Amino acid sequence: MHKGRKRRKHQKRGGRRKGWNRVEIQPLKISAEEILKRGEEDILKFMFENKEKKIDLPILKRIAKNFNIILDEVLKRLQKEKLIILQGNIYSLTPTGVEIGGEILKKHMEIEYFIKSQTNKCNAHQMAHILEHSLTENAIQGMFAVSQLKGQGIPLSQFILPSGTIVDISWNSCNLMTKLISIGIFPGQRIHILSRSANNYLLIVKRSKIAIDRILARGIKLIP
């Protein structure tokens, strides 16, 4: 009986390791200011998607609840920045708000298209909603440009130079892909390899140190 319990425990532990991908990120902190900024962008995009470019307060409250937006503070900031105006119970976009809302939606659509071009296993719309806050327009255009070179890429696990440019990414986990793209691991990004061992890689990406295991490293292709 004792051996059976030991065997089952071993099998359970082994099963966890088989699908285990490790990524350690330092630092990865979102400031209160950044949270509010993301809330502003979400509200502007949702309002822009409305044909009349206006939404009443009850709908905004539902949106805020679904996406954890600090609505009162976000609305105050948007009014102060003259991006929305309040008339009765209706919030409307100003001309500047319409312009910025359109830019945010355009960025979202570009990211969604890129994700769909990489994999059909993920919810590209949901991933784009997250990534639109962290990717610049230049970064998005760079992703499309270098993706054409992915056939020339070498997996990070076989890459021997100290630095390289990412041309392709491929992982089974959509959540993990979203997380890594949001911190800078995406096509077009230059990364530096601080150290490598049999199982782990320590990288510098956009001034952050990121440790990933060999399984993840196989999904990153680089060119010099």
C-alpha positions in Angstrom: 0.0 0.0 0.0 2.8 2.3 0.9 4.5 1.7 -2.5 1.2 2.3 -4.3 0.8 5.7 -2.6 4.4 6.6 -3.4 4.0 5.6 -7.1 0.8 7.6 -7.5 2.4 10.6 -5.8 5.3 10.3 -8.2 3.0 10.1 -11.2 1.1 13.1 -10.2 4.3 15.1 -9.8 5.6 14.0 -13.1 2.4 14.9 -14.8 2.6 18.4 -13.6 6.2 18.8 -14.8 5.4 17.6 -18.3 3.2 20.6 -19.1 5.2 23.1 -17.0 6.7 26.2 -18.6 8.5 28.6 -16.3 8.9 32.3 -16.8 10.1 34.6 -14.2 9.8 38.4 -14.8 11.5 41.1 -12.8 10.2 43.8 -12.5 6.6 43.6 -13.8 4.6 46.1 -11.9 1.7 48.2 -13.1 1.4 51.6 -11.4 -1.9 53.2 -10.3 -1.4 55.8 -13.1 -1.0 53.1 -15.7 -4.2 51.3 -14.5 -6.1 54.6 -14.9 -4.5 55.2 -18.3 -5.6 51.8 -19.5 -9.1 52.5 -18.2 -9.2 55.8 -20.2 -8.2 54.0 -23.4 -10.8 51.3 -22.9 -13.6 53.8 -22.4 -12.5 55.9 -25.4 -12.4 52.8 -27.6 -15.8 51.6 -26.5 -17.3 55.0 -27.0 -15.7 55.3 -30.5 -17.2 51.9 -31.5 -20.7 53.3 -30.8 -22.1 54.7 -34.0 -23.1 58.0 -32.3 -19.9 58.2 -30.3 -21.8 58.5 -27.1 -22.8 56.2 -24.2 -25.1 56.7 -21.2 -23.8 56.2 -17.7 -25.5 52.8 -17.0 -23.8 51.2 -20.0 -20.5 52.7 -18.9 -20.9 51.2 -15.5 -21.5 47.8 -17.0 -18.4 48.1 -19.1 -16.4 49.3 -16.1 -17.5 46.3 -14.0 -16.6 43.8 -16.8 -13.1 45.2 -17.2 -12.3 46.4 -13.7 -12.2 50.1 -14.6 -12.2 52.7 -11.9 -15.0 54.5 -13.6 -15.5 57.7 -11.6 -11.8 58.6 -11.7 -11.4 57.7 -15.3 -14.4 59.9 -16.3 -13.1 62.8 -14.4 -9.7 62.5 -16.1 -11.3 62.2 -19.6 -13.4 65.3 -19.0 -10.4 67.2 -17.6 -8.4 66.2 -20.8 -11.4 67.4 -22.9 -11.8 64.0 -24.5 -15.4 63.6 -23.4 -18.3 65.8 -22.4 -21.3 65.2 -20.2 -24.8 66.2 -21.2 -27.5 65.0 -18.8 -26.8 61.3 -18.3 -24.9 60.9 -21.6 -21.2 61.0 -22.2 -20.1 62.0 -25.7 -16.7 62.1 -27.3 -15.2 65.4 -28.3 -13.5 65.7 -31.7 -10.1 65.0 -30.0 -11.7 62.1 -28.2 -13.0 60.7 -31.5 -9.5 61.0 -33.0 -7.8 59.2 -30.1 -10.5 56.6 -29.8 -10.1 55.8 -33.5 -6.4 55.4 -33.1 -6.9 52.9 -30.2 -9.4 50.9 -32.2 -7.0 50.8 -35.2 -4.2 49.5 -32.9 -6.5 46.8 -31.5 -7.5 45.6 -35.0 -3.9 45.4 -36.1 -2.9 43.4 -33.1 -5.9 41.1 -33.5 -4.9 40.5 -37.1 -1.3 39.7 -36.2 -2.4 37.2 -33.5 -4.7 35.5 -36.0 -1.8 35.3 -38.5 0.3 33.5 -35.8 -2.2 31.1 -34.4 -5.9 30.0 -34.7 -5.9 28.5 -31.2 -6.2 31.8 -29.3 -9.0 34.3 -28.7 -7.3 37.1 -30.8 -9.9 39.7 -29.8 -9.3 39.2 -26.1 -5.6 39.1 -26.5 -5.7 42.4 -28.5 -7.8 44.0 -25.8 -4.9 43.4 -23.4 -2.0 44.1 -25.7 -3.3 47.3 -27.2 -2.3 49.1 -23.9 1.4 47.9 -24.0 2.3 48.0 -27.7 3.1 51.1 -29.6 2.2 51.7 -33.2 5.9 51.4 -34.2 6.1 48.1 -32.3 3.1 46.7 -34.2 4.4 47.7 -37.6 7.8 46.2 -36.6 6.0 42.9 -35.7 4.5 42.7 -39.2 7.8 43.7 -40.9 10.1 41.2 -39.4 7.6 38.4 -39.4 8.4 38.0 -43.1 11.9 36.9 -42.0 10.7 34.1 -39.7 11.9 31.5 -42.1 15.5 32.7 -41.3 15.0 32.5 -37.6 17.0 30.3 -35.3 15.4 29.0 -32.0 16.7 30.8 -28.9 17.7 27.3 -27.6 20.1 27.0 -30.5 21.1 30.7 -30.8 24.8 31.2 -29.8 25.2 35.0 -30.2 24.8 37.3 -27.2 21.9 39.3 -28.7 19.4 39.0 -31.5 16.1 40.3 -33.0 12.9 38.2 -32.6 11.3 37.2 -35.9 8.8 34.6 -34.7 7.1 33.4 -31.5 5.2 30.1 -31.0 3.8 28.8 -27.7 0.9 26.5 -26.8 -0.4 28.7 -24.0 -2.4 31.8 -25.2 -2.2 33.4 -21.7 1.5 32.9 -21.7 1.8 34.4 -25.2 -0.1 37.5 -24.1 2.0 37.9 -21.0 5.3 37.6 -22.9 4.2 39.9 -25.7 3.1 42.5 -23.2 6.6 42.7 -21.7 8.4 42.9 -25.0 9.0 39.4 -26.3 7.5 39.8 -29.8 8.8 40.0 -33.4 10.9 43.0 -34.0 12.1 43.3 -30.4 15.9 43.2 -29.8 16.8 40.9 -26.8 20.1 40.3 -25.0 21.0 37.0 -23.5 22.8 37.5 -20.2 23.3 33.8 -19.4 22.2 30.4 -20.3 22.4 27.0 -18.7 21.2 23.5 -19.7 17.6 24.4 -18.8 17.3 28.2 -18.4 18.0 31.5 -20.1 18.3 34.9 -18.5 17.3 37.7 -20.9 17.2 41.5 -20.9 14.2 42.8 -22.7 13.3 46.5 -22.6 15.5 47.0 -19.4 13.7 44.1 -17.6 15.3 40.8 -16.7 13.3 37.7 -17.8 14.2 34.1 -17.0 12.6 31.4 -19.2 13.1 27.7 -19.5 14.3 25.7 -22.5 10.7 24.8 -23.6 9.8 28.5 -24.0 13.1 29.3 -25.6 12.3 26.9 -28.4 9.3 29.0 -29.3 11.4 32.2 -29.8 13.2 32.5 -33.1 16.0 35.1 -33.6 18.1 36.6 -36.3 21.5 38.3 -35.6 
